[in-house]
Amino acid sequence: MENNAFIKPPKRIPFYIRIGLAITKRVTKKDLLAPKLLAWYPKVAISSGVLESLIAHGDKDLNERILKLIRIQSSLSVGCPFCIDMNSFEYEKSGISEEEMHGLTASIEIDTIQSFSAKEILAVEYAKLISQTPVNITAEFMEKVTSAFTEREIVIISSTAAQVNYWARLLIALGVPPAGFSDTCDLRTARL
């Protein structure tokens, strides 16, 4: 794997971080650069690993498709090449079409795509608002959100978008390049 990041990983990585690296490699089937860079500060490596291990999977409330839409939209909104690469990987397995991907990248008006539900469009818009700087969410918009989603779902949407934003800003700050997850859908050059 080529290291194009702003810094290089430490030469000596603590054994307990190496365990996390092995788990990450087994799960992603990639030798990721980001967790190696975080080994410079083991506390952030561990806390980031815990954060990642607790992501919402769509088990009870929001389904996998809507969570994938939120992750992709947050990645695109922040403009993180690594996050776009990883979060758009195998989007079709979550029931997302190529047309819907074009809607997320704004190359097609999202409101014109018949396959999106009103709830999905609202969740995508919420993810965009959460991912902008500064975050500016109006009371009128939140009325729509609270009428469409439960309190638990709102927390899941917000925390999912915020988690992507955490990773995006951290990885951009370290110069972490895409890892090559998405070879069929190159969204890294998408402009919103």
C-alpha positions in Angstrom: 0.0 0.0 0.0 1.3 3.4 -1.0 1.5 6.1 1.7 0.5 9.4 0.3 -0.6 10.9 3.6 1.0 13.9 5.2 2.8 11.8 7.8 4.1 8.3 8.0 3.0 5.6 10.5 5.2 5.1 13.5 7.9 2.4 13.1 6.9 0.8 16.4 3.2 0.2 16.9 2.0 -1.1 20.4 0.8 -4.7 20.4 -2.7 -3.8 21.5 -3.0 -1.4 18.5 -1.6 -4.2 16.2 -4.5 -6.4 17.4 -6.9 -3.6 16.3 -5.1 -3.4 13.0 -5.5 -7.1 12.5 -9.2 -6.9 13.2 -9.6 -4.0 10.8 -7.8 -5.8 8.1 -9.9 -8.9 8.6 -13.2 -6.9 8.5 -12.3 -4.6 5.6 -10.0 -7.0 3.7 -7.6 -4.0 3.3 -4.4 -2.9 5.0 -5.7 0.6 5.9 -3.3 3.4 6.5 -5.6 5.5 8.8 -5.5 3.2 11.8 -1.7 3.0 11.5 -1.4 6.7 11.6 -3.6 6.9 14.7 -1.1 4.7 16.4 1.0 7.8 17.0 -1.6 8.6 19.7 -3.0 5.3 21.0 -5.8 6.9 23.0 -7.3 8.3 19.8 -6.7 4.9 18.0 -8.6 3.1 20.7 -11.4 5.6 21.0 -11.8 5.7 17.2 -11.9 2.0 17.0 -14.6 1.8 19.7 -16.6 4.5 17.9 -16.4 2.6 14.6 -17.4 -0.7 16.3 -20.6 0.8 17.6 -22.0 2.1 14.3 -25.7 1.7 13.6 -26.4 -1.3 11.3 -30.1 -0.9 10.8 -31.0 -3.8 13.0 -34.1 -2.3 14.7 -35.0 1.2 13.6 -33.7 2.7 10.4 -32.8 0.2 7.8 -29.4 -0.5 6.2 -30.4 1.4 3.0 -31.2 4.7 4.8 -28.1 4.5 6.9 -26.0 3.9 3.8 -27.6 6.9 2.1 -26.8 9.0 5.2 -23.2 7.8 5.2 -22.7 8.5 1.5 -24.3 11.9 1.6 -22.2 12.9 4.7 -19.1 11.8 2.9 -19.9 13.7 -0.2 -20.9 16.8 1.7 -17.6 17.0 3.6 -15.7 16.0 0.5 -13.6 13.3 2.0 -12.1 11.0 -0.7 -11.4 8.1 1.7 -15.0 8.3 3.1 -16.6 8.6 -0.3 -14.6 5.6 -1.4 -15.4 3.5 1.7 -19.0 4.5 2.2 -20.1 4.2 -1.4 -18.5 0.8 -1.7 -21.1 -1.8 -2.8 -23.9 0.7 -2.6 -26.1 -1.6 -4.7 -26.0 -4.3 -2.0 -28.0 -1.8 0.2 -30.6 -1.4 -2.5 -29.2 1.9 -3.9 -29.4 2.4 -7.6 -26.9 4.2 -9.9 -29.6 6.9 -10.5 -30.0 7.4 -6.8 -26.2 7.8 -6.5 -26.4 10.5 -9.1 -29.0 12.2 -7.0 -26.7 12.1 -4.0 -24.0 13.7 -6.0 -26.4 16.4 -7.3 -25.9 15.5 -10.9 -29.7 14.7 -10.9 -32.3 16.5 -8.8 -33.0 14.2 -5.9 -36.7 15.2 -5.8 -37.1 13.8 -9.4 -35.9 10.3 -8.5 -39.1 8.3 -7.9 -37.4 5.4 -6.0 -36.5 7.7 -3.1 -39.1 7.8 -0.3 -40.0 11.1 1.3 -38.4 9.8 4.5 -35.1 9.0 2.7 -35.0 12.5 1.0 -35.5 14.1 4.4 -32.8 12.0 6.0 -30.4 12.9 3.1 -31.2 16.6 3.5 -30.7 16.3 7.3 -27.3 14.6 6.7 -26.3 17.5 4.4 -27.3 20.1 7.1 -25.4 18.2 9.8 -22.3 18.1 7.5 -22.1 21.8 6.6 -20.0 24.3 8.4 -21.5 26.0 10.4 -24.3 23.6 11.2 -27.5 25.5 10.7 -30.7 23.6 11.2 -33.9 25.6 11.4 -36.9 24.9 13.7 -39.1 24.5 10.6 -36.8 21.8 9.2 -36.7 20.0 12.5 -40.6 20.1 12.6 -40.4 18.0 9.4 -37.8 15.7 10.9 -39.7 15.2 14.2 -42.9 14.4 12.3 -41.2 11.8 10.1 -38.8 10.1 12.6 -38.9 8.9 16.2 -36.6 10.5 18.7 -34.4 7.4 18.6 -34.2 7.5 14.8 -33.2 11.2 15.0 -30.4 10.4 17.3 -29.3 7.5 15.0 -29.4 9.8 11.9 -27.5 12.6 13.7 -24.9 10.3 15.2 -24.3 8.5 11.9 -23.8 11.7 10.0 -21.6 13.1 12.9 -19.5 9.9 12.9 -18.8 10.2 9.2 -17.9 13.9 9.8 -15.5 12.9 12.5 -13.7 10.4 10.3 -13.8 12.8 7.3 -12.3 15.7 9.0 -9.6 13.5 10.7 -8.7 11.7 7.5 -8.6 14.9 5.4 -6.4 16.5 8.1 -4.0 13.6 7.9 -4.1 13.4 4.1 -5.3 9.8 4.0 -6.0 8.8 0.4 -8.8 6.5 -0.8 -8.1 2.9 -0.1 -9.6 1.4 -3.3 -12.9 0.1 -2.0 -15.0 1.6 -4.8 -13.6 0.6 -8.2 -17.0 0.6 -9.9 -18.3 4.0 -8.8 -15.8 6.8 -8.8 -17.4 9.6 -6.8 -14.2 11.1 -5.5 -14.4 13.8 -8.1 -18.1 14.6 -7.5 -18.7 18.3 -6.7 -21.7 19.4 -4.6 
